[in-house]
Amino acid sequence: MCFGRWRKTIALNPLDFKSTAKDFEIGLFRWVLEQNQVNQSKSVEILNLSYHRLRGYLRKYDPLFQSRIAS
């Protein structure tokens, strides 16, 4: 994963921690789920999360993940 665009974004705009953290979490979950063909069991191992914690994050970002989980 490349963090170069984060540095550019931070340099150009004031840092909003909550939205930056949210964007990072969403990007990380999308990437891990894509790498594991949306297999949540494999994804929790890579993320070192419990299955229930991952499901909590997916519910937290439900509108963004709805189509990805359904497919």
SVG drawing of the C-alpha trace seen along z (x, -y; Angstrom):
<svg xmlns="http://www.w3.org/2000/svg" viewBox="-26 -23 31 41">
<polyline fill="none" stroke="black" stroke-width="0.4" points="0.0,0.0 1.4,-3.4 1.1,-6.3 2.5,-8.9 -0.9,-10.3 -1.6,-10.7 1.5,-12.9 0.5,-15.1 -3.1,-15.4 -1.8,-16.4 0.6,-18.9 -2.1,-20.6 -5.0,-20.5 -5.3,-20.8 -5.3,-17.4 -8.7,-16.1 -7.8,-13.1 -11.3,-11.5 -11.9,-11.6 -8.2,-10.6 -8.5,-7.6 -11.9,-6.6 -10.4,-6.8 -7.5,-4.7 -9.7,-2.0 -12.0,-1.8 -9.0,-1.5 -7.4,1.1 -10.5,3.2 -11.3,3.0 -7.8,4.1 -7.7,7.0 -11.2,8.2 -10.3,8.0 -7.0,9.9 -9.0,12.6 -11.9,12.7 -14.2,11.2 -13.4,14.2 -13.8,12.7 -12.2,15.6 -8.9,15.1 -9.2,11.4 -9.5,11.4 -6.3,13.5 -4.4,10.9 -5.8,8.0 -5.3,9.7 -8.9,8.9 -11.7,11.1 -14.4,12.0 -16.9,10.0 -14.7,6.9 -14.4,7.1 -18.2,7.5 -18.6,4.4 -16.4,2.4 -18.3,3.6 -21.5,2.5 -20.0,-0.8 -19.2,-1.5 -22.3,0.4 -23.2,-1.9 -19.7,-1.6 -19.4,2.1 -23.0,3.2 -22.3,4.0 -18.9,5.6 -20.2,8.0 -23.3,8.9 -21.3,9.9"/>
</svg>
